[in-house]
Amino acid sequence: CYSSDEILKIKKLESYKNRLIHNDSGYPLIIDRMTCQSIDTLSDKDKKTIFDYHRLVYKEEIESNLKYDDSNGKLEFLLYFSSGLLVGHVVRNSNYIISLGSQCYKIRHDILSLLAEDCKSQLITIHILDSSLAQFIVDSNSGFLFLQNNKVYTTCNLAEFDRNPWVMAIRKGLTDFKFLRYAELSKRKEDVYSRLFQLGCE
């Protein structure tokens, strides 16, 4: 329960949300099937969907990441379906998630939980698109952040990340505290996202 002043603050937080990530389809989507493909076995339709999504959200081509790929281009395309509908994807190699897409925020969390089960004790590097998430990772001590090629990444253990009490709270829909914290720090340019780019420019 929030006071009127708190409600106004929370409404202002909407401007900090990346709509391409913090989206809600309004449908009760549940992942009921997953397939693993290579670039050669991926259907033209699914390839276009994944590559178009990556271009829109990440502002780059998937191919631009291949030069940083240490698996000689042997990328895995994990496709997640709900009643036959492609609702999410992951493009990865052995230790780097190049692209993560989802139809809604819930599916995104579900995909990360499935990856956590799959990777277990393995360290994974992920491109952080959401500046409030970068701050959250530092605050919750759930990953190491670094700047590379003008992008912010985290290297973390996904299983430990998924078990983190702060992450579990977000999965339950308690996201306001994450954005309130980021809003407070970003006004003073003291958020970790801003500081990383400041250090990168020095």
N, C-alpha and C positions, 0 to 999 in steps of 0.2 A: 504494500500500500504506500503510495507516494503523496507528498504534499503538493500543492499547486505549483510551488516554485520548482520542486524536483521534476514534476511532469513537464514543465517548460524546458528544463535542461535536457531531459531525455529526448524530447521532440527535436531539439537542435542537433542531437547526435546523429540523426538520419543523414546529415550531410557528410558524415565520416564513413558511411557505409558504401562499399563498392557494390553497386547494384548487380553486377555480373556475378558476384560471389554470394552476397547476402540476399539471395532471391528466394521467394517462396511461391511454388507453383500452385499452391492451394489444393493439390491432389495428394492423397495418402500413398505416395510412391514407396514401394518396398523392393529392394533388390532380391530377385528370385533366381537369377542365373548370371554366371560370369564365364567369359571365354578369354583365352589367351591367344593372340594372333601375332604374326610377324608382319612387316611391311609388305611382304609378298602375298600373304594369305588374307590380308584385310580387304574387304569388299570395297568397291569404288564408292558406294553410298556412305559406308561408315568412315572411310578415309576422309571423304569430303567434310562430313560432319565434324570429325575430330580436328582436322587441320583448320577449318573455318573458325571453330570455337577458339582454338589456340591463338590464331591470328587476331581475333577480336579481343580476347581477354588479356593475352600476354603482350600484344602489340609487336609481334615478331612472327617469323616463320619457324615451324618446328625444325626444319632443315638447318637453321642457323645454329642450333645447339650441337649438331653432330661433330663439329670440330673439337668440342669439349668432351666428347664421348669416348671413354677408354675401353669400350667393348667392341671396337671396330664396326660400329654401325649395327650391332646385333641388338636392336631395341625390341622390347616387349610392349605390345599394345593390349592392355587389359580392358575388356569391354563389359560393362555392367548393365543388365536388362531388368525391366519390370514389366511382366506380361507381354514380352516380346518387343518392348520399346527400349531403345538405347537411352539410358538415363545418366550414364556417367562413363568416364574413361580415365585411364592412367597410362602414360607413356613413360617407360623407365628403362634403365639398364641395371646393372647389378647394384649400384650404390647411389643412383641419382634419379630423382623423379623430374622428368623434363616437363610434363604437362599433366594437370589434374583438372578434369572438368566434370560438372554435374548439373542436373536439371534444377536442383534446389539445394538449399543449405543442409537439410536433413540428409539427403543422399551423399553430400560431400563428407559429412561426419561419418556416415555408415561406411563409405569407401575407406576413409582413414582408419577406422576400426578393423576392417578386413585386412588392410595392409599391415596393421600392427600385429595381427595374428600371424600373418605370413612371414613378416620380417623378424619377429621376436627380438633377439638380442642384437640384430644388425643395425649399424648406423646408416642413416639415409640422409641425403642432402636434397633440400626442396627450395625452390624459388618462392620467396615470400612476396605476394602481391598486395596483401592487406597491411597497411602501415600500423593499424591498431593491433594486429596479430603479432607483428614484430615486437612491439612494446610488451604485449602479453607474454611472449616467450621469455623475455628477459625477467619480467616481474615474477613469473611462476617458476623460473629456473629450470625450464624444460628443453633448452637447446642452446647451441652456440651460434651466434649471428656473425656474418661477415659480408663484405662488399666485394663483388667481382664483376668485371665488365659492366659497371654501373648498375648492377642489380643486387638486391639484398637476398641472401640465402641463409638457411639454418641447417645445421647438421645435428640430428637428434636421433634418439632411439624411439621409434614410433610406439612401441609397446609401453615404454615408460611414460611417454607423452599422453597416450590414451588413458593411462591409469591415474594421471595427475588429478588431484581433487578439483583444481581450478578448471581443467578441461571437462571433467565430468559435470561441473556446474553449468558450463556453456552448453553441453549436450542436452541438459534439461531445460534449456531456453533462457538461462540467467545470463544474458549477454550485456546487460546495461553497464555493469561495473567495468567491463573491458573498455567500452567506448568512453565512459566518464573519465577513466584514468588517462586514456590517450588524449582526450579533448583538453584536459587540464594541463598536461605536459606540452602538447603541441603548440598551445598559445604562447608558451614561453620558449619555444624551439628547444625544449629540453627532452623531447622524446627520442628514443634510441634511433629511430628511422632518420630523423634530421641529423643527429650527431654522427651517424655512420657516413652520410653523404658529405658532411662538413669535413670529416677526417679524410675522406677520399679525395677531396678537392685541395687539401693542403700539400 
